[in-house]
Amino acid sequence: MQTNAVPARKERSFWVPVICGAVILAIGIGARQSFGIFQTPIARDLQVGRELWSFGNALSMLLMGVFSPFVGNLGDRFGTARTVAGGAALYVAGMVMIAIATEGVLLTLGNALTGIGMAAAGFGPIFGVITRQTPLAKRSIALGVVTAGGSFGQFAVVPFASLMQERLGDWHATMLVLAAVSVVMIPLALGLREDRGAAPAPSGPAQTSREALNEAFGSQSFWLLTFGFFVCGFHVAFVGLHLPPYISDKGVGMTALGITVSPLELGGWAIGLVGLFNIAGSLMWAWLGGRHKKKDMLALLYLLRSLVFALFLVLPLSWITVLAFAAALGFLWLGTVPLTSGLIGYVFGPRYMSTLYGIVFFSHQVGSFLGGWGAGRLYDLRGNYDLMWTISIGLGLFAAVINWPIKERPVERLALRPA
C-alpha cells in the first residue's frame, strides 16, 4: 500500500509549483514589461534624454543575468522557495525606490535591485524546481505553462499600467501601485517548497556542481545555445522597452467603434497583446519541442522573428499594423524559453538545471542590456530607432543559423544510467 501511495501523491502535487511559479512570473514579468510606458514620462519629468531610463533598465537586466547562475545554484542546493521569496522581497524594494526617485541615482539603484530580485524570483530557480518535480513525459508542457504565466502577466499588467498612467498622469503613483501588487509574489513562494527526500535519484553518476559546469563548458552545443539566447534577450528588451515610445513618436493612436486610444495607451496595449498571444505561443512551442527537435524549433522561431520585424518596417504604419505586429511577435516572444530550458534539461539532466540555465540566461541578459540601453543611446544620437530595427533583423538570422548545428542528445554521462 505504501508503494502505491507515493506516486499518487507526486502526481497530485507537481502542478502546485507549476501554478505558483506561473503566477509569480506573471506578476514579476508583467510589472517589468510595463517599464516601457515610463520612458517618455520619466524623461519629461526629470528633463533628461531616454538614455537614463534605458540604462537603468538595461543594468537591471544585466544584473539579473549576472546573479542568475549564483541564485540558481542556491536553489539547486538549498531549496527554491526561500531563494524566490528573498528575491521577490528585493524586487518589491527596488520598485519602491524607483517610485520615490526624483533623480537618476536612486532611479538606477532601484532598477539594480529589481534585477537582482528577479534573478532569484525568475525563470532559473523556478524552472529548476519544476524540472525536478515534474514527470519527464509532462516536463515540456509544464515549462510551457510556467512561461505562459509570465506572458499572461504581461497581457494583464502592462495595459493596466498604461491606462493608470494615462489617467493619473503621475509615474511615481503608477510605479507604487505596481510595487504593492508585486508583494503577492512573496507568499506564493511557499508553493515551490520541495520534498528532497521524495525527489527522484539523479540520472547517471553523481555529479558536483563544478563537474556539471566543466561538462557544459566543454560542449559546443551549450555555447551555441548560449549565444542564440543572447539574441532573444536583445529582441525582448528592445521591443519591450522601446516599442511604446516608438509608437508614441510616430503619433499612432487608434479610433475604432467610437473608442479613441492615445498613442501612449496603444503602446501599452501592444505590449499587452504580445503577452496575450505569447500564452498560446509558449504552449505551442513547448508542444512542438516535445514532438520535434528543440534546436530545430529554435532556429525556425528566430527566423520567423526576423521576418516579422522586416514586415513591420516595410508595411505602412497604422494601429492595425501595430496590433498585427504585436500579435505575430507574441507567438514568438518567449517560445524560446521552454525550448531552451527543455534542451538544457534533456542534454545535461535535471540535477543542476537552475545553475546551467542561469549561465545561459546570463547571455540572454547581456543581450537585454545591449538591446535596452543601446536603443536609448542610438535614439539620443540619431533621433530614431531605424538602425536598431535593422540590427534586430540581422541578429535573428544569426541566431537561426547557430541553433541549427546543435547536437540534441544526452551527454555521455547520462548514457551510463541504469535502464
Buried (B, 14 or more C-beta within 10 A) or exposed (E): EEEEEEEEEBEEBBBBBBBBBBBBBBBBBBBBBBBBBBBBBBBEEBEBBBBBBBBBBBBBBBBBBBBBBBBBBBBBEEBBBBBBBBBBBBBBBBBBBBBEBEEBEBBBBBBBBBBBBBBBBBBBBBBBBBBBBBEEEBBBBBBBBBBBBBBBBBBBBBBBBBBBBBEEEEBBEBBBBBBEBBBBBBEBBEBBBBEEEEEEEBBBEEBEBEEBBEBBEEBEBBBBBBBBBBBBBBBBBBBBBBBBBBBBBEEBBBEEEEEEBBBBBBBBBBBBBBBBBBBBBBBBBBBBBBEEBBBBBBBBBBBBBBBBBBEBEEEEBEBEBBBBBBBBBBBBBBBBBBBBBBBBBBBBBBBBBBBBBBBBBBBBBBBBBBBBBBBBBBBBEEEEBEBBBEBBBEBBBBBBBBBBEBEBEBBEBBEEEEE
